[in-house]
Amino acid sequence: MKGVILCGGLGSRLRPMTLVTNKHLLPVYDRPMVHYPIQSLLNAGIDEILIVTGGEHAGDFLKLLRNGKELGCRRLQYAYQEGESGIAHALKLAEDFSDGGRICVMLGDNIIGGNIREAADGYRRQTKGAKILLKQVEDPERFGVVRFEDQRVAEIIEKPKIPPSNMAVTGIYFYDEQVFDICRTLRPSARGELEITDVNNHYLKRGILSFDTLEGWWTDAGTTESLYRATRLAAEEGANKLNAGLVAA
C-alpha cells in the first residue's frame, strides 16, 4: 500500500501567514506541518509517498523534503494540482503513482496523537472497497459527519448545519483501485469542487465501506484556532515523551 498526502489549497483561513508560504509548511510545535502526516504513514508501514500540492509555493516542498530519505521514506514523489477543484480532484493525480494498488490518503493538515497502523493492517485484510476513520468532535458542523442507523454508517453528510451525530470523518482514507473510476464520475458540488464525501458515499452505497474510530487525539490545522490546538497538543505529547524518557533513564 502506498501513501498520498494532499497539500493543495490556498489556506485562505490562515491568512496573512499563507500569503508567503503553503499552509502545510507552517510550523506545528517543532516541525513543519507536513512532517506529521508523513510520519503517520511511516508508522503504518507505508514508505512510498506522493505529495500532491499546487500554487506558487509548490517548489518549497522539494526544498524541505527533498527525496524523503532523511525522514525514512523509501520513495517520495510530487504531483502538481492546477487550480482549486477539491480533494477528489487532487486525488485523481495519484492514479499513475498508485499503479493499480491500494492507497492511504491523508489530508496534509491532519495531525494525530495516535497510530493508524492497526487501521492500516485491518484494511490490508479487507478484500475490497474503502475504509474511513472517525473521531468524536465538539464541532462536527466543520466536517463530513456520519449518520448512523443500527450502529452502521447510513450516510456521510458534508458540513451539515444540523449534524446527525458528533462523529466526524477524519482526513484519513483507505481506497482500492476503484477510487479513480469513481472520481471520474463525480460532478462538482455547490462549492464548485469534487468532494471526497461523494467518493465515500459511493463506496457506502455499494456496501464496501468500513470504518474504525481513530485512537488518541486528532485535529486539523486549517484555521487559526485549530493550528493553535495542533501546536498545543503536539507540544504536550512531546513533553510527555521527554518525561517518560527521563523516568525510564
Kinemage of the C-alpha trace (Angstrom):
@kinemage 1
@onewidth
@group {chain A} dominant
@subgroup {mainchain}
@vectorlist {calphas} color= white
{ca met a 1} P 0.000 0.000 0.000
{ca lys a 2} L 1.212 3.475 -0.905
{ca gly a 3} L 0.527 6.818 0.725
{ca val a 4} L -0.839 10.049 -0.726
{ca ile a 5} L -0.710 13.355 1.152
{ca leu a 6} L -2.861 16.175 -0.215
{ca cys a 7} L -1.252 19.557 0.363
{ca gly a 8} L -3.118 21.839 -2.010
{ca gly a 9} L -5.489 24.703 -1.332
{ca leu a 10} L -4.995 28.396 -0.773
{ca gly a 11} L -5.060 28.289 3.029
{ca ser a 12} L -7.278 31.376 2.992
{ca arg a 13} L -8.416 30.832 6.591
{ca leu a 14} L -4.802 31.165 7.727
{ca arg a 15} L -4.012 34.447 6.013
{ca pro a 16} L -1.857 36.515 6.187
{ca met a 17} L 0.579 33.676 7.031
{ca thr a 18} L -0.306 31.777 3.871
{ca leu a 19} L 0.370 34.759 1.633
{ca val a 20} L 4.059 33.854 1.810
{ca thr a 21} L 4.002 30.062 2.135
{ca asn a 22} L 1.859 26.972 1.690
{ca lys a 23} L -0.305 26.166 4.721
{ca his a 24} L 1.240 22.719 5.076
{ca leu a 25} L 4.706 24.200 5.538
{ca leu a 26} L 3.701 26.259 8.575
{ca pro a 27} L 5.226 25.125 11.882
{ca val a 28} L 3.317 22.919 14.297
{ca tyr a 29} L 5.347 22.942 17.511
{ca asp a 30} L 8.856 21.866 16.431
{ca arg a 31} L 8.241 20.630 12.867
{ca pro a 32} L 6.641 21.724 9.586
{ca met a 33} L 3.031 20.612 9.383
{ca val a 34} L 3.631 18.187 6.503
{ca his a 35} L 6.067 16.170 8.616
{ca tyr a 36} L 3.177 14.881 10.752
{ca pro a 37} L 1.171 13.042 8.042
{ca ile a 38} L 4.427 11.689 6.600
{ca gln a 39} L 5.292 10.233 9.999
{ca ser a 40} L 1.777 8.808 10.382
{ca leu a 41} L 2.155 6.926 7.102
{ca leu a 42} L 5.618 5.678 8.002
{ca asn a 43} L 4.285 4.445 11.361
{ca ala a 44} L 1.709 2.423 9.409
{ca gly a 45} L 4.408 0.741 7.339
{ca ile a 46} L 3.836 2.923 4.277
{ca asp a 47} L 7.106 4.307 2.930
{ca glu a 48} L 6.219 5.124 -0.692
{ca ile a 49} L 4.538 8.523 -0.598
{ca leu a 50} L 3.194 11.058 -3.082
{ca ile a 51} L 2.807 14.729 -2.137
{ca val a 52} L 0.088 16.499 -4.150
{ca thr a 53} L 0.365 20.267 -3.982
{ca gly a 54} L -0.046 23.377 -6.114
{ca gly a 55} L 0.252 27.125 -6.215
{ca glu a 56} L 3.312 29.349 -6.252
{ca his a 57} L 4.943 27.712 -3.209
{ca ala a 58} L 4.914 24.130 -4.522
{ca gly a 59} L 8.664 24.109 -5.043
{ca asp a 60} L 9.236 24.732 -1.345
{ca phe a 61} L 8.161 21.151 -0.602
{ca leu a 62} L 11.083 19.877 -2.635
{ca lys a 63} L 13.451 22.225 -0.784
{ca leu a 64} L 12.176 20.963 2.563
{ca leu a 65} L 11.618 17.254 1.949
{ca arg a 66} L 13.971 16.552 -0.965
{ca asn a 67} L 13.783 12.806 -1.671
{ca gly a 68} L 12.399 11.957 1.765
{ca lys a 69} L 15.291 9.706 2.770
{ca glu a 70} L 16.114 11.706 5.898
{ca leu a 71} L 12.570 11.152 7.157
{ca gly a 72} L 12.582 7.430 6.359
{ca cys a 73} L 10.756 7.397 3.023
{ca arg a 74} L 11.829 4.757 0.555
{ca arg a 75} L 10.266 6.744 -2.267
{ca leu a 76} L 8.906 10.295 -2.259
{ca gln a 77} L 7.274 11.830 -5.335
{ca tyr a 78} L 5.424 15.028 -6.125
{ca ala a 79} L 2.413 15.946 -8.263
{ca tyr a 80} L 1.199 19.441 -9.139
{ca gln a 81} L -2.504 20.335 -8.986
{ca glu a 82} L -3.620 23.189 -11.197
{ca gly a 83} L -6.435 25.259 -9.720
{ca glu a 84} L -8.584 24.638 -6.650
{ca ser a 85} L -11.096 21.952 -7.589
{ca gly a 86} L -11.460 19.901 -4.426
{ca ile a 87} L -9.952 16.930 -2.641
{ca ala a 88} L -11.273 14.327 -5.074
{ca his a 89} L -9.806 16.294 -7.980
{ca ala a 90} L -6.401 16.304 -6.304
{ca leu a 91} L -6.696 12.596 -5.620
{ca lys a 92} L -7.029 11.841 -9.336
{ca leu a 93} L -3.421 12.950 -9.773
{ca ala a 94} L -2.308 9.898 -7.772
{ca glu a 95} L -3.579 7.312 -10.258
{ca asp a 96} L -0.281 6.644 -12.019
{ca phe a 97} L 1.575 6.618 -8.696
{ca ser a 98} L -0.798 4.026 -7.234
{ca asp a 99} L -0.032 1.672 -10.140
{ca gly a 100} L -3.272 -0.246 -9.655
{ca gly a 101} L -2.713 -0.842 -5.950
{ca arg a 102} L -4.232 0.384 -2.728
{ca ile a 103} L -3.575 3.766 -1.197
{ca cys a 104} L -3.881 5.520 2.141
{ca val a 105} L -4.827 9.166 1.613
{ca met a 106} L -4.183 11.831 4.228
{ca leu a 107} L -5.041 15.494 4.172
{ca gly a 108} L -1.838 17.389 4.837
{ca asp a 109} L -3.285 19.392 7.725
{ca asn a 110} L -4.459 16.340 9.691
{ca ile a 111} L -2.396 15.707 12.805
{ca ile a 112} L -2.897 12.774 15.160
{ca gly a 113} L -1.577 11.718 18.519
{ca gly a 114} L -2.125 8.021 17.974
{ca asn a 115} L -1.131 5.494 15.343
{ca ile a 116} L -3.025 4.276 12.273
{ca arg a 117} L -1.061 1.023 11.972
{ca glu a 118} L -3.925 -1.108 13.287
{ca ala a 119} L -6.408 0.518 10.904
{ca ala a 120} L -3.991 0.091 8.005
{ca asp a 121} L -3.448 -3.571 8.820
{ca gly a 122} L -7.217 -4.045 9.053
{ca tyr a 123} L -7.624 -2.538 5.618
{ca arg a 124} L -4.892 -4.752 4.212
{ca arg a 125} L -7.064 -7.719 5.273
{ca gln a 126} L -10.188 -6.160 3.727
{ca thr a 127} L -10.863 -7.811 0.380
{ca lys a 128} L -12.131 -4.704 -1.439
{ca gly a 129} L -13.599 -1.255 -1.020
{ca ala a 130} L -12.631 1.602 1.266
{ca lys a 131} L -12.193 2.447 4.923
{ca ile a 132} L -12.680 5.746 6.742
{ca leu a 133} L -11.521 6.751 10.208
{ca leu a 134} L -13.943 8.541 12.514
{ca lys a 135} L -13.417 10.717 15.572
{ca gln a 136} L -15.812 12.286 18.066
{ca val a 137} L -15.575 16.085 17.898
{ca glu a 138} L -17.156 19.104 19.559
{ca asp a 139} L -17.716 20.995 16.293
{ca pro a 140} L -18.987 18.399 13.793
{ca glu a 141} L -20.527 21.063 11.546
{ca arg a 142} L -16.986 21.794 10.280
{ca phe a 143} L -16.529 18.308 8.831
{ca gly a 144} L -18.106 15.456 6.965
{ca val a 145} L -20.356 13.812 9.563
{ca val a 146} L -21.693 10.272 9.798
{ca arg a 147} L -25.362 9.420 10.224
{ca phe a 148} L -25.814 6.024 11.863
{ca glu a 149} L -28.623 3.506 11.583
{ca asp a 150} L -28.466 0.377 13.736
{ca gln a 151} L -24.817 1.152 14.553
{ca arg a 152} L -23.932 1.175 10.874
{ca val a 153} L -22.937 4.116 8.728
{ca ala a 154} L -26.015 5.073 6.714
{ca glu a 155} L -24.831 8.354 5.197
{ca ile a 156} L -21.996 10.858 5.258
{ca ile a 157} L -23.074 14.498 5.151
{ca glu a 158} L -20.620 17.258 4.291
{ca lys a 159} L -20.553 20.165 6.780
{ca pro a 160} L -24.202 19.813 7.935
{ca lys a 161} L -25.896 22.766 9.647
{ca ile a 162} L -27.599 20.288 11.992
{ca pro a 163} L -25.178 17.350 12.424
{ca pro a 164} L -26.841 13.926 12.823
{ca ser a 165} L -24.008 12.845 15.164
{ca asn a 166} L -20.749 14.159 16.591
{ca met a 167} L -18.679 11.585 14.709
{ca ala a 168} L -16.600 13.346 12.091
{ca val a 169} L -14.813 11.735 9.170
{ca thr a 170} L -11.154 12.486 9.657
{ca gly a 171} L -8.953 13.320 6.703
{ca ile a 172} L -7.544 9.787 6.588
{ca tyr a 173} L -8.933 7.397 3.983
{ca phe a 174} L -8.072 3.968 2.572
{ca tyr a 175} L -9.050 3.172 -1.018
{ca asp a 176} L -8.705 0.366 -3.506
{ca glu a 177} L -8.023 0.861 -7.218
{ca gln a 178} L -11.705 1.635 -7.937
{ca val a 179} L -11.392 5.108 -6.410
{ca phe a 180} L -10.089 6.682 -9.613
{ca asp a 181} L -13.007 5.380 -11.664
{ca ile a 182} L -15.324 6.795 -9.014
{ca cys a 183} L -13.591 10.189 -9.127
{ca arg a 184} L -14.166 10.337 -12.877
{ca thr a 185} L -17.940 10.026 -12.359
{ca leu a 186} L -18.205 12.925 -9.902
{ca arg a 187} L -19.811 16.245 -10.637
{ca pro a 188} L -18.850 19.496 -8.881
{ca ser a 189} L -20.769 20.312 -5.723
{ca ala a 190} L -22.440 23.633 -4.942
{ca arg a 191} L -18.964 24.789 -3.865
{ca gly a 192} L -17.667 24.014 -7.354
{ca glu a 193} L -15.459 21.192 -6.067
{ca leu a 194} L -15.214 17.422 -6.433
{ca glu a 195} L -15.993 16.295 -2.897
{ca ile a 196} L -14.296 13.409 -1.130
{ca thr a 197} L -17.568 12.835 0.746
{ca asp a 198} L -19.165 11.863 -2.575
{ca val a 199} L -16.393 9.309 -3.101
{ca asn a 200} L -17.005 7.802 0.336
{ca asn a 201} L -20.773 7.738 -0.139
{ca his a 202} L -20.266 5.913 -3.450
{ca tyr a 203} L -18.420 3.122 -1.641
{ca leu a 204} L -21.047 3.212 1.119
{ca lys a 205} L -23.953 2.709 -1.300
{ca arg a 206} L -22.192 -0.352 -2.697
{ca gly a 207} L -21.775 -1.806 0.777
{ca ile a 208} L -17.971 -1.847 0.668
{ca leu a 209} L -17.113 0.975 3.071
{ca ser a 210} L -15.804 0.064 6.518
{ca phe a 211} L -14.845 2.352 9.380
{ca asp a 212} L -12.722 2.473 12.501
{ca thr a 213} L -12.608 5.007 15.312
{ca leu a 214} L -9.283 6.789 15.487
{ca glu a 215} L -7.479 6.372 18.794
{ca gly a 216} L -5.735 9.253 20.526
{ca trp a 217} L -6.250 12.917 19.726
{ca trp a 218} L -6.865 14.290 16.265
{ca thr a 219} L -7.165 17.759 14.821
{ca asp a 220} L -6.917 19.513 11.535
{ca ala a 221} L -4.808 22.653 11.363
{ca gly a 222} L -6.659 24.635 8.738
{ca thr a 223} L -7.806 27.548 10.900
{ca thr a 224} L -6.001 29.798 13.354
{ca glu a 225} L -7.791 28.088 16.242
{ca ser a 226} L -7.098 24.533 15.059
{ca leu a 227} L -3.486 25.381 14.224
{ca tyr a 228} L -3.025 26.598 17.778
{ca arg a 229} L -4.741 23.450 19.105
{ca ala a 230} L -2.483 21.241 16.989
{ca thr a 231} L 0.616 23.028 18.274
{ca arg a 232} L -0.520 22.726 21.884
{ca leu a 233} L -1.349 19.017 21.570
{ca ala a 234} L 1.925 18.259 19.770
{ca ala a 235} L 3.871 20.168 22.444
{ca glu a 236} L 2.126 18.279 25.234
{ca glu a 237} L 2.856 14.961 23.549
{ca gly a 238} L 6.500 15.955 23.104
{ca ala a 239} L 6.753 16.873 26.784
{ca asn a 240} L 5.141 13.588 27.808
{ca lys a 241} L 7.607 11.591 25.710
{ca leu a 242} L 10.508 13.562 27.178
{ca asn a 243} L 9.285 12.963 30.716
{ca ala a 244} L 8.782 9.264 30.019
{ca gly a 245} L 12.329 9.065 28.730
{ca leu a 246} L 13.677 10.779 31.830
{ca val a 247} L 11.737 8.416 34.089
{ca ala a 248} L 12.950 5.382 32.138
{ca ala a 249} L 16.527 6.619 32.358
